């Protein structure tokens, strides 16, 4: 579960925040990325802009992404993994 939290907070959410703020075409054309995500300071973007409300966006987008990963992928992984045999349980 920790890997899903890391993936949603540090990989998926910053990309979604950039898409929310700048739009797909600008993020793609200018190769925008977040340079840092400090706790109580504006977040610098690679084009020199600052995102002021980054922490609220991180929570508002990151938690639903994490829930989607956990509740969407976990049952799928349980189906794909082989079942334990009765002999292996003893």
FENKAQUI-V643702 format. One record per pair of residues at least 12 apart in sequence whose ideal C-beta (glycine too) atoms are under 10 Angstrom apart, sorted by the first residue. I is the first residue (numbers start at 1). J is the second residue. If there is no record, write none. Layout:
BEGIN
i = {I:I}
j = {J:J}
END
This chain:
BEGIN
i = {1:1:1:1:3:4:4:4:4:4:4:4:4:4:5:5:5:5:5:5:6:7:7:7:8:8:8:8:8:8:8:8:8:8:8:9:9:9:9:9:9:9:9:10:10:10:10:11:12:12:12:12:12:12:13:13:13:13:13:13:13:13:13:13:13:13:13:14:14:14:14:14:14:14:14:14:14:14:15:15:15:15:15:16:16:16:16:16:16:17:17:17:17:17:17:17:17:17:17:17:17:18:18:18:18:18:18:18:18:19:19:20:20:20:20:21:21:21:21:21:21:21:22:22:22:22:26:27:30:30:30:31:31:32:32:32:32:33:33:33:34:34:34:35:36:37:37:37:37:38:38:39:39:40:41:41:42:42:43:43:43}
j = {66:69:70:74:69:65:66:67:68:69:70:72:73:74:62:63:65:66:69:70:66:65:66:69:58:61:62:63:64:65:66:67:68:69:70:37:58:59:61:62:63:65:66:34:37:58:62:65:61:62:65:66:68:69:34:37:54:57:58:59:60:61:62:63:64:65:66:33:34:37:43:45:51:54:57:58:61:62:27:32:33:34:61:57:58:61:62:64:65:34:37:43:45:51:53:54:57:58:60:61:62:30:32:33:34:43:45:46:51:32:61:51:57:60:61:43:45:49:51:53:54:57:45:47:49:51:47:45:45:46:47:46:47:45:46:47:49:45:46:47:46:51:54:48:54:51:54:55:58:54:55:54:55:55:54:55:54:55:55:57:58}
END
